[in-house]
Amino acid sequence: MSRIIFLIGFISTLGFAQQKISALDAVQIALKQNYGIQIAEKQATIAQKNNSWSEAGLFPTVTLNATIGNAIQDNSNNPVSFIQTRLLSQNINPQLNANWNVFSGMGIKISKDRLALLEEQSNGNLMLEIENTTIDVLKSYYTVLLQEEKLRLIKEVLKNSKERLSYIELKEEYGQTNSLELLQFKNQYLSDSINSIQQEVNVINAKKNLLLLLNDNENNVLPVLTDSLNLNLKQIQRDAVLDGLRNNNQNLKNQFINLKLQEKNISYARSFLYPVVSVSAGLSPSWGRVEDLNNEDFQSNTEQVNYFANVSLRYNLFNNWKTKRSIEVAKIQAEIAQLNIESVEDQLIVTTNNLVSLYEVQLRLLNLSSQNIIYAKKAYNLANSKFKNGSINSLDVINFKNNYITSSINHLDNQYNRLELYLELLKTSGNMQLEYNL
C-alpha cells in the first residue's frame, strides 16, 4: 500500500536514472521540473518577503543627502556692490533626515494584514498549481497504461489471427477449404495488423504527452511504468466529498482569501478619512570657504549646524469625494467577491454531485464489463477450438473475436474512466491523497 501526499516540500530529486517509475515517481518528477510550479513558488517567495512591517510602513525612513557647491561671484564691474571683486565660494552641505508616520488611520496595520493575505493567496495559487499538475500527470500516466493494455490485447488477437491464417493456408494446400474462407482470414489478419500499428502510434503519443508533463529534457525515453489500471480505490461517500469541498477545496479557499482582501480594501479606503500625523527630524551641517580671487590674502572658512524636529498634521478637507468613491467601489468589489464565492460553490456542488453519480454508474459498468470479458474470452477460446474441429465457420470465429475485442476494450476504458472520476473527486474534495495497492 502506498500513500501519496502531494506537498511541495515532499519533492525529491528523482530522475530517469532509474529504469522503472511508479505514479508517485512520475508526480514527484513533474513537481520538480514543472515551470508553472517553479513560477508559482517564486511568486509565493516574493509575497513572503513582502509580508513584513517594514513593507507596510511601520518604521521610519532615514535619508542622507550631501551637496558640494562651487560658485564664483564677479562684482568687478558692479558699482553698487560693497565688495567689487571676484569671490569664490565653496561649501559642503550633508543632510540627515528621518521621517515617521505616527498615525495614518490604522493604514499601516491594514497594509500589513493585506500583505499577509497576499502571501496566503500566493501559497493557495501554488497549491492549486500543484494539484492541477498532479492530476494531469496521473491521468497521463494511466493513459499510457491504458494504451499499452489495448496494444497487448490487439497483439494477442493478431497472433491468433496469424495462427488461423496459417492453419487455413495449410488446409488450402490440401484442398480442404475454399478460397472465400481464405480471403476472409487474410482480410481479418490485415485488419488486425493495421489496428496493431495504429495502437502502437497511440502508445507513442501517450508516452510523449507524459514526457512533456515530466519536462525532463535530458531523457527522451520513458522508463517502464510499474503501476496498474486495476487499482483498489477506496469508497466514495457523497456527503464526505461535499463536506471536503466546502472546507478543503483549494479553488474555493482562494475565493475566500480574495473576499478577505476586498474587505481589507474597504478598511484601507476608510483610513484616508482620518488625519495623518507624522514626525520628522534631522540635522544639516555645513562647511564653507570664501576666497577673493583678486586678493590671495583674503580667505575665510565658515561652519554651521542646523537641527530640526517637526510634527505635522495633514487632513484632507475636500478631495472631490475621491475617498468616498474609493470606499463605495471597495464595497462593490467585496460584494462581487462574495458573489464569486457563491457562484463557484454552487458550480462545484453541481459538478461534484454529477461526478459522484457518474462514479457510481462507472462502478456498476466496471463490474458488468469485468464479468462480460470473462464470458467473451471463454467464448472466443471455445470458438477457436470448434473452428479447428470444423464445428463452426470462419464468420462465426470472426464474430466471437470482435466481441472479445470490444468487450476487452470497453473494460479497459471503464477502468480508466473510474480512475479519472476518482481523481477528479479527490481534487474537488480538496483531498489530494490517493491510496492504492501496488
C-alpha positions in Angstrom: 0.0 0.0 0.0 1.4 3.4 -1.0 0.1 6.7 0.2 0.7 9.7 -2.0 0.7 13.1 -0.2 1.4 15.8 -2.7 3.2 18.6 -0.9 5.8 20.9 -2.4 8.2 20.1 0.4 7.9 16.4 -0.4 9.5 16.8 -3.8 12.6 14.7 -4.2 15.4 14.7 -6.7 14.1 11.8 -8.7 15.1 11.5 -12.3 15.1 9.0 -15.1 18.3 7.3 -13.9 16.0 4.5 -12.7 14.6 2.1 -15.2 11.1 1.9 -13.7 8.8 4.6 -12.3 5.6 4.4 -10.4 2.8 7.0 -10.5 4.3 8.6 -7.3 7.7 8.9 -9.0 6.1 10.5 -12.1 4.3 13.1 -9.9 7.4 13.9 -8.0 9.5 14.4 -11.1 6.8 16.6 -12.7 6.5 18.7 -9.5 10.3 19.2 -9.5 10.5 20.1 -13.2 7.2 21.9 -13.9 7.7 25.5 -15.0 4.3 26.6 -13.7 5.1 25.3 -10.2 8.5 27.0 -10.3 7.0 30.3 -11.2 4.2 30.0 -8.6 6.8 29.1 -5.9 8.9 32.1 -6.7 5.8 34.3 -6.6 5.0 32.8 -3.2 8.6 33.6 -2.1 8.1 37.3 -3.2 4.9 37.5 -1.3 6.6 36.1 1.8 9.4 38.6 1.6 6.9 41.5 1.2 4.9 40.4 4.2 6.7 42.5 6.8 6.1 45.5 9.0 8.7 47.5 7.2 7.0 47.0 3.8 3.7 48.1 5.5 5.4 51.3 6.5 5.7 50.9 10.3 9.3 52.0 10.7 10.7 55.5 10.0 12.7 56.3 6.8 16.1 57.8 7.1 17.8 59.5 4.2 21.3 61.0 3.8 21.9 63.7 1.2 25.1 65.6 0.5 25.8 68.6 -1.7 29.1 70.0 -2.8 28.8 73.5 -4.1 31.2 75.8 -6.1 30.3 79.3 -7.1 32.1 82.4 -8.4 30.6 85.8 -8.0 32.2 88.5 -10.2 31.4 92.0 -8.9 34.4 93.7 -10.5 32.2 95.9 -12.7 29.3 96.3 -10.3 29.5 99.9 -8.8 26.7 99.3 -6.3 28.4 96.2 -4.8 30.0 96.7 -1.4 32.9 94.4 -2.4 34.0 95.0 -6.0 36.0 91.8 -6.7 35.6 88.2 -7.7 34.6 85.9 -4.9 34.9 82.0 -4.9 32.5 80.3 -2.6 32.9 76.5 -1.8 30.8 74.5 0.6 29.9 71.0 1.7 26.4 70.5 3.0 25.3 67.0 4.1 21.7 66.4 5.4 20.4 63.6 7.6 16.6 63.3 7.6 14.3 61.0 9.4 10.5 60.8 8.7 8.0 58.7 10.6 4.2 58.4 10.2 2.9 58.1 13.7 -0.7 57.7 12.8 -2.5 57.2 9.4 -5.9 56.0 10.3 -4.6 52.4 11.1 -3.4 52.3 7.4 -0.2 50.6 8.4 -1.9 47.8 10.3 -4.4 47.3 7.4 -1.5 47.2 4.9 0.3 44.5 7.0 -2.9 42.4 7.1 -3.2 42.8 3.3 0.3 41.6 2.8 -0.4 38.6 5.0 -3.4 37.8 2.9 -1.4 38.2 -0.4 1.1 35.7 0.9 -1.7 33.3 1.8 -3.2 33.8 -1.7 0.2 33.1 -3.3 0.5 29.9 -1.3 -3.0 29.0 -2.4 -2.2 29.6 -6.0 0.9 27.4 -5.6 -1.1 24.6 -4.1 -3.7 24.9 -6.9 -0.9 24.6 -9.5 0.5 21.5 -7.7 -3.0 19.9 -7.6 -3.5 20.6 -11.4 -0.1 19.3 -12.3 -0.6 16.2 -10.1 -4.0 15.4 -11.7 -2.6 15.9 -15.3 0.4 13.7 -14.6 -1.7 10.9 -13.1 -4.2 11.0 -15.9 -1.3 10.9 -18.5 0.5 8.1 -16.6 -2.6 5.9 -16.6 -3.4 6.8 -20.2 -0.1 5.3 -21.2 -1.0 2.1 -19.2 -4.4 2.1 -20.9 -3.0 2.4 -24.4 -0.3 -0.3 -23.6 -3.0 -2.7 -22.4 -5.0 -2.1 -25.5 -1.9 -2.8 -27.6 -1.3 -6.0 -25.7 -4.9 -7.1 -26.4 -4.7 -6.3 -30.1 -1.3 -8.1 -30.4 -2.8 -11.1 -28.7 -5.7 -11.1 -31.2 -3.2 -10.5 -34.1 -1.2 -13.5 -33.0 -4.4 -15.7 -33.1 -5.3 -14.3 -36.5 -1.9 -15.2 -37.8 -2.2 -18.7 -36.5 -5.6 -19.2 -38.0 -4.4 -17.8 -41.3 -1.5 -20.3 -41.3 -3.9 -23.0 -40.5 -6.3 -22.1 -43.4 -3.4 -21.8 -45.8 -2.3 -25.3 -44.8 -5.9 -26.6 -45.4 -6.0 -24.8 -48.7 -2.9 -26.6 -49.9 -4.7 -29.9 -49.4 -7.9 -28.6 -50.9 -9.9 -28.8 -47.7 -11.1 -25.2 -47.7 -12.5 -22.7 -50.2 -10.9 -19.5 -51.5 -13.6 -17.3 -49.9 -12.7 -18.5 -46.4 -9.0 -17.9 -47.1 -9.8 -14.4 -48.3 -11.8 -13.7 -45.2 -9.0 -14.7 -42.9 -6.4 -12.8 -44.9 -8.6 -9.7 -44.7 -9.1 -10.2 -41.0 -5.3 -10.6 -40.4 -4.6 -7.4 -42.4 -7.2 -5.5 -40.4 -5.7 -6.7 -37.1 -2.3 -5.7 -38.4 -3.5 -2.2 -39.2 -5.2 -1.9 -35.8 -1.9 -3.0 -34.1 0.1 -0.3 -35.9 -2.4 2.3 -35.1 -2.4 1.3 -31.5 1.4 1.5 -31.4 1.0 5.1 -32.6 -1.4 5.7 -29.8 1.0 4.4 -27.2 3.8 6.5 -28.6 1.7 9.7 -28.4 0.6 8.9 -24.9 4.2 8.5 -23.8 5.2 11.7 -25.5 2.4 13.5 -23.6 3.7 12.1 -20.3 7.3 13.0 -21.1 6.1 16.6 -21.9 4.5 16.8 -18.4 7.6 15.4 -16.7 9.6 18.1 -18.5 12.9 16.2 -18.3 14.8 17.4 -21.3 17.8 15.1 -20.7 15.8 12.0 -21.3 13.6 11.2 -24.3 12.8 7.6 -23.4 10.1 6.8 -20.9 11.0 4.1 -18.3 8.8 1.2 -17.6 5.6 2.1 -15.7 5.1 -0.1 -12.7 1.6 0.7 -11.7 -1.6 -0.9 -12.9 -5.0 0.3 -14.1 -6.7 -2.2 -11.8 -6.4 -0.1 -8.6 -8.1 -0.9 -5.4 -9.7 2.5 -4.7 -11.4 3.5 -1.5 -15.1 4.1 -1.5 -16.6 7.5 -2.3 -19.2 8.9 0.1 -21.2 11.8 -1.4 -21.6 13.6 2.0 -17.9 13.3 2.8 -16.9 14.7 -0.6 -19.3 17.6 -0.3 -18.0 18.4 3.2 -14.5 18.3 1.9 -15.5 20.6 -0.9 -16.7 23.3 1.4 -13.8 23.0 3.8 -10.8 22.0 1.7 -11.3 22.8 -2.0 -8.4 24.9 -3.0 -10.2 26.9 -5.6 -12.9 27.8 -3.1 -10.4 28.7 -0.4 -8.7 31.0 -2.8 -12.0 32.8 -3.4 -12.5 33.3 0.4 -9.0 34.8 0.6 -9.9 37.2 -2.2 -13.0 38.2 -0.3 -10.9 38.9 2.8 -8.6 41.0 0.6 -11.5 43.0 -0.7 -12.8 43.6 2.8 -9.4 44.9 3.8 -9.5 47.2 0.8 -12.7 48.8 2.3 -10.8 49.4 5.6 -7.8 50.8 3.8 -10.0 53.2 1.8 -11.7 54.3 5.1 -8.3 55.0 6.6 -8.0 58.1 4.3 -10.9 59.7 6.3 -8.5 60.2 9.2 -5.7 62.7 9.6 -2.1 61.7 9.2 0.3 62.6 11.9 4.0 62.5 11.1 7.2 63.3 12.8 10.4 64.5 11.0 13.8 65.2 12.4 17.3 65.8 11.1 20.5 67.8 11.1 22.3 69.6 8.4 25.9 70.6 9.0 27.6 72.9 6.5 31.3 73.7 5.9 32.2 76.6 3.5 35.2 78.6 2.2 35.2 82.1 0.7 38.2 83.4 -1.3 38.9 86.7 -3.1 40.4 85.7 -6.4 41.9 89.2 -6.8 43.4 89.1 -3.3 45.1 85.9 -2.1 45.4 87.2 1.4 41.6 87.3 1.8 40.3 83.9 2.7 37.7 82.8 5.2 36.2 79.5 6.4 32.6 79.0 7.7 30.9 76.3 9.7 27.4 75.8 10.9 25.0 73.1 12.0 21.2 73.2 11.7 19.0 70.9 13.8 15.3 70.4 13.3 12.4 68.4 14.7 8.8 68.8 13.4 5.4 67.4 14.0 3.0 67.7 11.1 -0.7 67.1 10.8 -2.3 66.5 7.4 -6.0 66.2 6.8 -7.9 66.3 3.6 -10.9 68.6 4.0 -12.1 68.1 0.4 -10.7 66.0 -2.5 -13.7 65.9 -4.8 -15.2 63.0 -2.9 -12.4 60.7 -4.1 -12.2 58.9 -0.7 -15.9 58.4 -0.6 -15.9 56.9 -4.1 -13.0 54.6 -3.2 -14.9 53.3 -0.2 -18.0 52.7 -2.3 -16.0 50.9 -5.0 -14.3 48.8 -2.5 -17.7 47.7 -1.1 -18.9 46.8 -4.5 -15.8 44.8 -5.2 -16.3 42.9 -1.9 -19.9 42.2 -3.0 -18.6 40.9 -6.3 -16.1 38.6 -4.4 -19.0 37.3 -2.3 -21.0 36.5 -5.5 -18.0 34.8 -7.0 -17.8 32.6 -3.9 -21.4 31.7 -4.1 -21.1 31.0 -7.9 -18.0 28.9 -7.6 -19.5 26.9 -4.6 -22.8 26.3 -6.5 -20.9 25.2 -9.6 -18.6 22.9 -7.5 -21.6 21.3 -5.7 -23.4 20.6 -9.0 -20.2 19.3 -10.6 -19.4 17.1 -7.5 -22.9 15.6 -7.4 -22.6 14.8 -11.1 -19.1 13.3 -10.6 -20.3 11.1 -7.7 -23.3 9.9 -9.8 -21.1 9.2 -12.7 -18.6 7.4 -10.4 -21.4 5.2 -9.0 -22.6 4.4 -12.6 -19.0 3.7 -13.6 -18.5 1.2 -10.8 -21.6 -0.7 -12.0 -20.3 -0.6 -15.6 -16.9 -1.8 -14.5 -18.5 -4.7 -12.5 -20.6 -5.7 -15.6 -17.7 -5.4 -18.0 -15.4 -7.4 -15.8 -18.0 -10.3 -16.0 -18.6 -9.7 -19.6 -15.0 -10.0 -20.6 -14.7 -13.4 -18.8 -17.5 -14.8 -20.8 -16.3 -13.2 -24.0 -12.9 -14.6 -23.6 -14.2 -18.1 -22.9 -16.5 -17.9 -25.9 -13.6 -16.7 -28.1 -11.3 -19.6 -27.0 -14.1 -22.1 -27.4 -14.9 -20.7 -30.9 -11.2 -21.2 -31.9 -11.4 -24.8 -30.7 -14.6 -25.5 -32.5 -13.3 -23.9 -35.7 -10.4 -26.3 -35.7 -12.8 -29.1 -35.2 -14.9 -27.8 -38.1 -17.9 -27.2 -35.9 -18.3 -23.5 -36.9 -17.3 -21.5 -39.9 -14.9 -18.6 -40.3 -17.6 -15.9 -39.9 -18.6 -17.2 -36.5 -14.9 -17.1 -35.3 -14.6 -13.5 -36.5 -17.8 -12.5 -34.7 -16.6 -14.1 -31.5 -13.2 -12.4 -31.9 -14.8 -8.9 -32.5 -17.0 -9.4 -29.5 -14.0 -10.3 -27.4 -12.0 -7.2 -28.5 -15.0 -4.9 -28.0 -15.6 -6.3 -24.5 -12.0 -6.1 -23.5 -11.5 -2.5 -24.8 -14.8 -1.5 -23.0 -13.5 -3.0 -19.8 -10.2 -1.1 -20.1 -12.0 2.1 -20.8 -14.2 1.6 -17.8 -11.2 1.0 -15.6 -9.6 4.3 -16.8 -12.9 6.2 -16.6 -13.3 5.1 -13.0 -9.8 6.2 -12.1 -10.3 9.6 -13.9 -13.5 10.3 -12.0 -11.9 9.2 -8.7 -9.0 11.7 -9.3 -11.4 14.5 -10.1 -13.4 13.8 -6.9 -10.1 13.9 -4.9 -9.3 17.3 -6.3 -12.8 18.6 -5.9 -13.0 17.5 -2.2 -9.6 19.1 -1.6 -8.1 15.7 -0.6 -5.1 15.1 -2.8 -4.3 11.9 -1.1 -4.5 8.7 -3.2 -4.3 5.3 -1.7 -3.8 2.3 -3.9 -2.5 -1.3 -4.0 0.7 -1.8 -5.9 
